[in-house]
Each structure stands twice: as structure tokens, then as C-alpha cells.
Amino acid sequence: MISTISLSGHFVLLANFKQGSKNGAHRFDREKVMRVTRILATIGVTFGIVYATSALSYPVNQIQLTVPFPAGGTTDVLARELGARLGKELDVTVVIQNRPGASATVGTQFVARAAPDGSHILLGSTHHVINPTLQKSLPYDTKKDFTEIALVALVPNALVVNPDLPVYSVADLIKYAKAKPGTLNFGSPGVGSANHLAGELFKSMAGVDMMHVPYPGAAPAMANLIGGHIQVMFDSLPTVLANAEAGKLRILAVTNGERVSSLPNTPTIAEAGNLPGYSASAWFGLYAPAGLSGEARTELERAMKKIMASEDMAQAFRKLGVEPGHLTGTPFKAYVNDEITKWGKIVESSKAVGN
């Protein structure tokens, strides 16, 4: 970097040289003038680079953010919170487009086939890493057809039981289940759901036998848990908190790898059940088509890092009962691959594989 003082000196030198040439008072010093000319040429190039860098912008004026679920659900709500901030940060228009169907594969396929110019991105859920094993034939390759941008949010889940069940900790539940194998039933919103697989992971790691009872949604499963028709459930923390406060169910632990800010005194399953490595959070990630242009990728990752680190985003997400994610680029890609492997094993061992 050439200092301001140095620049001033060289400009004075050129001015003196020009004036001196007119008056005949100075002799022509070719080497000195050429050196100054080269310096000023470099300065011009440098200024050009700085200007170009500061003028960088996102390569398109509008982004379609696809949500592969119906409007009104958790993914949709998160997308609208994120879209508003992403549009402001990139100075573009972000349009939310819901494309539900076939366990999120309709909207996901749409983005996989879109142009990799930054105009299309996808907000996917845990289904994105479960589907490769759950469904034998997908219309896209989860690992090859996407550019992983960022982990957007994690939804803390909780292990809950009917209050009439005489267990008050994860250790109690494991002891009870081992003493009475096959007598406990745990419910979920359906075969292959994140809630179902959280239970299957628990069964596998704890070495217990519990019967899975699938329901056509989380609400009827929760109603049957409260009614005592099933005894155990793995469900999202925002859903169970009100019922726990009313004494309709008992929270034993959270399923995250770490304790959550909304229940700092509630242990994780990993620590309370002595099950190191247990983690079964529902989560949401941002993706673009494979081969995303370098400029778009750089800007998306930069914007997401800034947005997810902001207190404004954290407060907005926590009101919804979710925790902000903090992975972008390569670390997020590694996280996705690890999740595909982990859930693939659980899907296969639970015999939840589709046709």
C-alpha cells in the first residue's frame, strides 16, 4: 500500500517536472519520470480493483426460495423470516414458493433441476437426509445435485412420557423398558418421520424394546399420549411445553446433542441416559442447485453467516421455538453427509424403507 504522503510527493514531482520543462530550468530525468509513471499506473489499477470489489453484487435481482411443504408449517414460517432478511442483505427480491408433495421430493426436485445461477434456493428439513434411504428411488441425487449453503435452524425435540408412567428420568425409562420389554408404546406422526427415527435411535442405543405406533400427524399422537393410549413420544419442544406446564405430560430430556436455552436445567438424552453421541434434532438447511456460480455461492454464504449470527435472527427464531444454525459451506456439507449416514442406518434397522 502506497502512503498518502508518498503519493503527494510523487504528484509534486510531476508538477515540478512539467513546470520546469516549460521554463527550461530542469533537465529531463527520464528514469525518475518513468518510475513515477509506473507507480501512478499501479495506483490506477489498484483503485480499479477496489472499486470493482466494493461494487460486487448478487448476480440476479430475484431469488425464488422454494419450500417443499404446504404454507403455514414450520418450514414455511422459517422461510419467511429468513427470506426477508436475506433479501435485505443481498439487495434482491426473495419470493417464497411452496411446492409440497411426495414427502418433500416435489419441491426438492424442482430446485435440483433449476439453473445454478443463484436464482433458486431450497429450504429443506430433516426429510432431505432421511429420504435417500427411506425412498428407494428419488428423482434426484441428494449428495450430487445440490450445493450446501447453510444450516439454518435446529428444532429442539423432547422425550416425553405420560405422567402416569412411573419414570422420572431417562435412566428410569431405560430400566423400566428393559424390565418389561415390548410393553411400552411410543407414537409418532408417521413411519420414517424424524420423530419416529428419534425413537428408533433411542431403542438402538439404549438396547430397549418399545413398540412404534404411527399416527397421521403429531396432533393425534399427542392426544393419545395425554390420554394414556401410548406412554412415550419424541416431539418438538414448542409443541410439548404447554402440555408439560399443565401437567398433562412429563419431559424427561431433550434430544439435542446439547442443552437448549429455553430449558437450561433439562438434560440431554445423551447425558441423562448415559448414551454418548445420541442426538436427534430436527433441523433445516439452505441449498442451491449443484454447480452454483462462485459469485452467488460466496455471497449467499457471506449473507447467511451475517444473518445467523445476528441477535435479531436469534430472537425471531427463539420465539418460534427453534435455535439458529451456525454452519455454512464445507462444514455444513460434512454435516449433511454425516446425517445421511446416521439416519440411513436407523431407517434400515427399523425396516421403515419404502418401496
Buried (B, 14 or more C-beta within 10 A) or exposed (E): EEEEEEEEEBEEBBEEBEEBEEEEEEEEEEEEBEEBEEBBEEEEEEEEEEEEEEEEEBBBEEBBBBBBBEEEBBBBBBBBBBBEBBBEBBEBEBEBBBBBEBBBBBBBBBBBEBEBBBBBBBBBBBBBBBBBBBBEEBBBEBBEBBBBBBBBBBBBBBBBBBBEBEBEBBBBBBEBBEEEEEEBBBBBBBBBBBBBBBBBBBBBBBEBEBBBBBBEEBEEBBBBBBEEEBBBBBBBBBBBBEBBEEEBBBBBBBBBBBBBEBBEEBBBBBBBBEBEEBBBBBBBBBBBBBEBBEBBBBBBBEBBBEBBEBEEBBEBBBEEBBBBBBBBBEEBBEBBBEBBEBBBBBBEEBEBBEE
